[in-house]
Amino acid sequence: MAHQYKTRGVCSRNISFDIVDGKVTGVHFDGGCNGNTQGVARLVEGMPVEDAIRRMEGIQCGFKGTSCPDQLAKALKQALTEQE
């Protein structure tokens, strides 16, 4: 099941991804810093969801209080909650 998450406080507008057998797959950011968001997407591909959340949660971009990786962590947490 594909997930969509509307970001808040960052340059990207939306994150789409899937969770297959407890692992993150198919991450795509709409907007944001293209190189950075592609890098994050590739780094988490196939990673267990809990590991991805632990590694990205709380990362900040400048003075925004969040970042694209942090928003992905929030999106993954939300998806886990919805699956329960």
SEKOL-544870 format. One record per residue (C-alpha): residue number from 1; x, y, z negated. Coordinates in pm, whole numbers, plus 32768, in hexadecimal, padded with zeros to 4 digits. Example, Ala and Ser with C-alpha at 12.3 -4.5 7.8 and 13.67 -1.06 7.14 Angstrom:
<sites>
1, 84CE, 7E3E, 7CF4 .
2, 8557, 7F96, 7D36 .
</sites>
This chain:
<sites>
1, 8000, 8000, 8000 .
2, 8094, 814E, 8069 .
3, 809C, 8263, 7F66 .
4, 808A, 83DB, 7F9D .
5, 80F7, 84DE, 7E9E .
6, 80CA, 8656, 7EBD .
7, 8202, 86F5, 7E2B .
8, 8207, 8821, 7D42 .
9, 8319, 8924, 7D14 .
10, 8400, 88AF, 7E2C .
11, 8439, 88F6, 7F9C .
12, 83AD, 87A8, 8012 .
13, 8232, 879A, 802D .
14, 81E6, 8629, 801A .
15, 828D, 84D9, 7FDA .
16, 8215, 8394, 8070 .
17, 829B, 8242, 8003 .
18, 823D, 80DC, 7FBD .
19, 8284, 7FE8, 7EA6 .
20, 82B8, 7E7F, 7F14 .
21, 8303, 7D71, 7E14 .
22, 8362, 7E7C, 7D14 .
23, 8456, 7F2A, 7DFE .
24, 844D, 8080, 7EA4 .
25, 8435, 8081, 801E .
26, 83E1, 8169, 813E .
27, 841F, 82B4, 808A .
28, 83DE, 83E7, 8160 .
29, 83DF, 8554, 80F2 .
30, 831C, 8659, 81B5 .
31, 83EE, 8794, 81AC .
32, 850B, 87DA, 80BF .
33, 867F, 87D0, 8105 .
34, 868A, 86CF, 821B .
35, 87DF, 863D, 81D1 .
36, 87A1, 8624, 805B .
37, 8649, 858A, 807A .
38, 86C5, 848D, 817A .
39, 87E3, 8437, 8090 .
40, 86FB, 8402, 7F68 .
41, 860F, 832F, 803C .
42, 8729, 824D, 80B2 .
43, 87C5, 822C, 7F59 .
44, 8684, 81B3, 7EB4 .
45, 861E, 80C8, 7FD1 .
46, 85F8, 7F6D, 7F3A .
47, 8641, 7FE7, 7DD8 .
48, 8564, 7F6A, 7CBC .
49, 8465, 8079, 7C6A .
50, 84CC, 8098, 7AFC .
51, 863B, 80C7, 7B5E .
52, 85E2, 81D7, 7C59 .
53, 8511, 828F, 7B57 .
54, 8623, 8278, 7A4F .
55, 872D, 82FD, 7B3E .
56, 8665, 8422, 7BCE .
57, 8580, 8497, 7AB7 .
58, 85E1, 85EB, 7A2D .
59, 86CB, 8657, 7B47 .
60, 86A5, 87CC, 7B82 .
61, 86DB, 88A2, 7CB6 .
62, 8759, 89F6, 7C4D .
63, 866B, 8A9B, 7B59 .
64, 8533, 89E9, 7BDB .
65, 8518, 88F5, 7AB8 .
66, 84EC, 87D7, 7BB0 .
67, 857B, 8757, 7CF8 .
68, 851C, 8676, 7E19 .
69, 85B6, 8546, 7D69 .
70, 84FB, 85A2, 7C28 .
71, 83B8, 85C3, 7CED .
72, 83F3, 846A, 7D82 .
73, 8421, 83E0, 7C22 .
74, 82D4, 847F, 7BBE .
75, 822F, 83ED, 7CF4 .
76, 82B4, 8292, 7CA4 .
77, 823A, 82A9, 7B3D .
78, 80E2, 8312, 7BB7 .
79, 80D9, 81EE, 7CAC .
80, 8133, 80F9, 7B97 .
81, 801B, 8182, 7AC0 .
82, 7F22, 8162, 7BDE .
83, 7F89, 7FF7, 7C1A .
84, 7F3B, 7F93, 7AB3 .
</sites>
